[in-house]
Amino acid sequence: MTDTPMRIVVLSAGLSSPSSTRMLADHLAASARAELEARGAEVEVTAYELRSYAHEITDAMLSHFPGERLAALIAAVRDADAVIAVTPIFNTGPSGLFKSFIDVVPLGVWPGKPVLLGATAGSARHSLALEYTIRPMFVYLKAALVPTAVVAASSDFGVAAVGEGDAASLASRTRRAAQELAALGCGARRIGHDDVEPPSEADGPADERPTGADDAAPAGSADPAPTGGAAGLDPEFSDFVPLGSLLRRD
């Protein structure tokens, strides 16, 4: 771990004040803080209500230029070690406010960023909306998503402790997601800082190290043709088989 605190930015896209979306965001932030502090990390949590940035977000979408307040929020997301993003579910998707904010954040902010997703809905029947509308958006943005996303229905807020009501209570789901975020965030901090050991001098300069078997073949040797695929395809698609061949039409 580094000496600087781990910075977690919490984004709540609830439209009312107070809102169940902010309640879920606070639950997730508190659990993440507890898990990280249990691992010996110092944690700094900052929560933002996107509702208070609605006008700036709209202006940025129309002008393609964020104002001072919105630029500061985007900078906070960029500099964060992890992000907790929570939105209400409307019409099987995130709120327009949430999606609009994501649209004005530069694409380069998200790759490799640990992100914990949360959503609130009127009932558990909307749970899959997070998986097929919100998670794919962050996959496209190349964020490092926590495997467990937390959807809270109105009835979930009445289950205060693990073991009450449903076995997969809000408390247990929140704790599991927080544990995953802590593991992902701590790993990202180690990779991104001085904890990674530099190459040993015994290995010699890079241009003097032995080449691997996948390096360039000797002159005059022919590249093996991809098995089952067409010539000229990238190695990634070497197992490609044309549809006509599969249907035995060729």
BELHU-V686381 format. One record per pair of residues at least 12 apart in sequence whose ideal C-beta (glycine too) atoms are under 10 Angstrom apart, sorted by the first residue. I is the first residue (numbers start at 1). J is the second residue. Records with the same first field share a line. If there is no record, write none. Layout:
I=J ; J
//
This chain:
1=36 ; 39 ; 40 ; 41 ; 42 ; 186 ; 189 ; 190 ; 193 ; 195
2=41 ; 42 ; 81 ; 189 ; 190 ; 192 ; 193 ; 194 ; 195
3=42
4=42 ; 44 ; 81 ; 189 ; 193
5=36 ; 41 ; 42 ; 43 ; 44 ; 45 ; 81
6=32 ; 33 ; 36 ; 37 ; 39 ; 41 ; 42 ; 43 ; 44 ; 45 ; 80 ; 81 ; 82 ; 182 ; 185 ; 186 ; 188 ; 189
7=43 ; 44 ; 45 ; 46 ; 76 ; 79 ; 80 ; 81 ; 82 ; 83 ; 185
8=28 ; 29 ; 32 ; 33 ; 36 ; 43 ; 44 ; 45 ; 46 ; 47 ; 80 ; 81 ; 82 ; 83 ; 84 ; 114 ; 116 ; 181 ; 185
9=29 ; 44 ; 45 ; 46 ; 47 ; 48 ; 73 ; 76 ; 77 ; 78 ; 79 ; 80 ; 81 ; 82 ; 83 ; 84 ; 85 ; 113 ; 115
10=22 ; 25 ; 26 ; 28 ; 29 ; 32 ; 45 ; 46 ; 47 ; 48 ; 49 ; 80 ; 82 ; 83 ; 84 ; 85 ; 86 ; 116 ; 118
11=25 ; 47 ; 48 ; 49 ; 50 ; 53 ; 73 ; 76 ; 77 ; 80 ; 83 ; 84 ; 85 ; 86 ; 87 ; 98 ; 101 ; 102 ; 105 ; 115 ; 118
12=24 ; 25 ; 26 ; 28 ; 29 ; 47 ; 48 ; 49 ; 50 ; 51 ; 84 ; 85 ; 86 ; 87 ; 88 ; 98 ; 118 ; 120
13=25 ; 48 ; 49 ; 50 ; 51 ; 54 ; 85 ; 86 ; 87 ; 88 ; 94 ; 95 ; 96 ; 97 ; 98 ; 99 ; 100 ; 101 ; 102 ; 119 ; 120
14=49 ; 50 ; 51 ; 86 ; 87 ; 88 ; 95 ; 97 ; 98 ; 120
15=49 ; 50 ; 51 ; 54 ; 87 ; 88 ; 90 ; 95 ; 96 ; 97 ; 98
16=51 ; 88
17=49 ; 51 ; 52
19=49 ; 51 ; 86 ; 88 ; 120
20=86 ; 88 ; 120 ; 121 ; 122 ; 152 ; 153 ; 154 ; 156 ; 157
21=49 ; 50 ; 51 ; 86 ; 87 ; 88 ; 89 ; 95 ; 98 ; 118 ; 119 ; 120 ; 152
22=47 ; 49 ; 51 ; 86 ; 120
23=86 ; 120 ; 152 ; 157
24=84 ; 86 ; 87 ; 88 ; 118 ; 119 ; 120 ; 150 ; 151 ; 152 ; 156 ; 157 ; 170 ; 174
25=47 ; 48 ; 49 ; 84 ; 85 ; 86 ; 87 ; 116 ; 118 ; 120
26=45 ; 47 ; 84 ; 86
27=84 ; 86 ; 118 ; 150 ; 152 ; 156 ; 157 ; 170 ; 171 ; 173 ; 174 ; 175 ; 177 ; 178
28=84 ; 85 ; 86 ; 116 ; 117 ; 118 ; 146 ; 150 ; 152 ; 173 ; 174 ; 175 ; 177 ; 178 ; 181
29=43 ; 45 ; 46 ; 47 ; 84 ; 86 ; 116 ; 118 ; 174 ; 178
30=45 ; 174 ; 178
31=84 ; 116 ; 150 ; 171 ; 173 ; 174 ; 175 ; 176 ; 177 ; 178 ; 179 ; 181 ; 182
32=45 ; 82 ; 84 ; 114 ; 116 ; 146 ; 174 ; 175 ; 177 ; 178 ; 179 ; 180 ; 181 ; 182 ; 185
33=45 ; 178 ; 182
34=175 ; 178 ; 179 ; 182
35=175 ; 177 ; 178 ; 179 ; 180 ; 181 ; 182 ; 183 ; 185 ; 186
36=81 ; 82 ; 178 ; 179 ; 181 ; 182 ; 183 ; 185 ; 186
37=182
38=179 ; 182
39=179 ; 182 ; 183 ; 185 ; 186
40=186
41=81 ; 182 ; 185 ; 186 ; 189
43=81 ; 82 ; 182 ; 185
44=80 ; 81
45=80 ; 82 ; 84
46=73 ; 76 ; 80
47=84 ; 86
48=72 ; 73 ; 76 ; 77 ; 101
49=97
50=73 ; 85 ; 86 ; 87 ; 95 ; 97 ; 98 ; 100 ; 101 ; 102
51=95 ; 97
52=69 ; 73
53=66 ; 67 ; 69 ; 70 ; 72 ; 73 ; 74 ; 97 ; 100 ; 101 ; 104
54=96 ; 97 ; 100 ; 101
55=67 ; 69 ; 70
56=68 ; 69 ; 70 ; 71 ; 73 ; 101 ; 104
57=70 ; 73 ; 96 ; 97 ; 98 ; 100 ; 101 ; 102 ; 103 ; 104 ; 105
58=97 ; 100 ; 104
59=104
60=74 ; 100 ; 101 ; 103 ; 104 ; 105
61=100 ; 101 ; 103 ; 104
63=104
64=104
65=104
66=104 ; 105 ; 106
70=101 ; 104 ; 105
71=104
73=101 ; 104 ; 105
74=101 ; 104 ; 105 ; 106 ; 109
75=109
77=101 ; 105 ; 106 ; 109 ; 110 ; 113 ; 115
78=105 ; 106 ; 108 ; 109 ; 110 ; 113
79=109
80=109 ; 113 ; 114 ; 115 ; 185
81=113 ; 114 ; 185 ; 186 ; 188 ; 189 ; 192
82=113 ; 114 ; 115 ; 116 ; 144 ; 146 ; 181 ; 182 ; 184 ; 185 ; 186 ; 188 ; 189
83=109 ; 110 ; 113 ; 114 ; 115 ; 116 ; 117 ; 138 ; 143 ; 144 ; 181 ; 185
84=114 ; 115 ; 116 ; 117 ; 118 ; 146 ; 150 ; 177 ; 178 ; 181
85=98 ; 101 ; 102 ; 115 ; 116 ; 117 ; 118 ; 119 ; 134 ; 138 ; 143 ; 149
86=98 ; 116 ; 117 ; 118 ; 119 ; 120 ; 149 ; 150 ; 152
87=99 ; 101 ; 102 ; 117 ; 118 ; 119 ; 120 ; 130 ; 133 ; 134
88=119 ; 120 ; 121 ; 122 ; 126
89=119 ; 120 ; 121 ; 122 ; 123 ; 126 ; 127 ; 128 ; 129 ; 130 ; 133 ; 134 ; 151 ; 153
90=121 ; 126 ; 129
91=126 ; 129 ; 133
92=121 ; 126 ; 128 ; 129 ; 130 ; 132 ; 133
93=119 ; 126 ; 129 ; 130 ; 132 ; 133 ; 134 ; 137
94=117 ; 119 ; 129 ; 130 ; 133 ; 134 ; 137
95=119 ; 120
98=119 ; 134 ; 137
99=133 ; 134 ; 137
102=134 ; 137 ; 138 ; 141
103=137
105=141
107=140 ; 141 ; 142
108=141 ; 142
109=141 ; 143
110=137 ; 138 ; 140 ; 141 ; 142 ; 143 ; 144
111=141 ; 142 ; 143 ; 144
112=142 ; 143 ; 144 ; 188 ; 191 ; 192
113=138 ; 141 ; 142 ; 143 ; 144 ; 145 ; 185 ; 188
114=143 ; 144 ; 145 ; 146 ; 180 ; 181 ; 182 ; 183 ; 184 ; 185 ; 186 ; 187 ; 188 ; 189
115=135 ; 138 ; 141 ; 143 ; 144 ; 145 ; 146 ; 149 ; 181 ; 184
116=145 ; 146 ; 147 ; 148 ; 149 ; 150 ; 174 ; 177 ; 178 ; 180 ; 181 ; 182 ; 184 ; 185
117=130 ; 131 ; 134 ; 135 ; 137 ; 138 ; 143 ; 145 ; 146 ; 148 ; 149 ; 150 ; 151 ; 177
118=130 ; 134 ; 146 ; 149 ; 150 ; 151 ; 152 ; 173 ; 174 ; 177
119=131 ; 133 ; 134 ; 149 ; 150 ; 151 ; 152 ; 153
120=150 ; 151 ; 152 ; 153 ; 154 ; 156 ; 157
121=151 ; 152 ; 153 ; 154 ; 156
122=153 ; 154 ; 155
123=153 ; 154 ; 155 ; 156
124=151 ; 152 ; 153 ; 154 ; 155 ; 156 ; 166 ; 168
125=153
126=151 ; 153
127=149 ; 150 ; 151 ; 152 ; 153
128=151
129=151
130=149 ; 150 ; 151
131=149 ; 151
134=149 ; 151
135=149
144=181 ; 184 ; 185 ; 187 ; 188
145=180 ; 181 ; 184
146=176 ; 177 ; 178 ; 179 ; 180 ; 181 ; 182 ; 183 ; 184 ; 185
147=176 ; 177 ; 180 ; 181 ; 184
148=173 ; 174 ; 175 ; 176 ; 177 ; 178 ; 179 ; 180 ; 181
149=173 ; 177
150=170 ; 173 ; 174 ; 175 ; 176 ; 177 ; 178
151=170 ; 173
152=170 ; 173 ; 174
153=170
155=170
156=168 ; 169 ; 170 ; 171 ; 173 ; 174
157=170
158=170
159=171 ; 172
162=174 ; 175
214=235
223=235
224=238
225=238
226=238 ; 239 ; 240
227=239 ; 240 ; 241
228=240 ; 241 ; 242 ; 245
229=241 ; 242 ; 245
230=242 ; 245
//
